[in-house]
């Protein structure tokens, strides 16, 4: 139960960041479920969150966000 809640929390956090990067909730959801990420051996964000790698993914997204804004 705790594991499920943590994955839900991580999913929300990743999606919120992805919305800022993608510009819309729809694009963020498509990215989350379908877009392979090259630096993670072409795994999707959904796969990474399910594999308990959300912290690594968030660091990656934050670095993209910082590059996009700064």
Beta strands, then each sheet from edge to edge (+ up, - down):
end
